[in-house]
Amino acid sequence: GSFKFLSGRFIEKLDSQISDAAENFAHLWANETDFRKMFENSKGLCLEHTALAAQKSSGEIHGKKKEEFILMLAENQKKQLGVLYKNLHNFTLSFDYRNAGKELTKEEKESVKTTISYLSKDI
């Protein structure tokens, strides 16, 4: 009954706030050089929020700058997927007898969980 209504309203409010955050993200990227540099050196956004940022940027960024924004998002995704791939690859190699005793980094040990989270919007 009322719990479903409240949880539904909560989800609607949360979705609205995430949408607003995506618009703010695009605005900050377009207008704040420090924010742009900080983001470009970060782990970036999950796939779902990258798509949302690209979609919501239409109201904030136009023309050549929009193209630059979309390319930056794509490059950020490419970089992050490359890191995930490398860590997963090294993790799978650890099951080969020839790599017995080789230490894995924390990122490599957690690569399956991290990759699933990344692809399923949990980061």
Buried (B, 14 or more C-beta within 10 A) or exposed (E): EEEEEEEEEEEEEEEEEEEEBBBEBBBBBBEEEEBBEEBEEEEBBBBEBBBBBBEBBEEBBEEEBBEBBBEBBEEBBEEBBEBBEEBBEBBEEBEEEEEEEEEBEEBBBBBBEBBEBBBEBEB
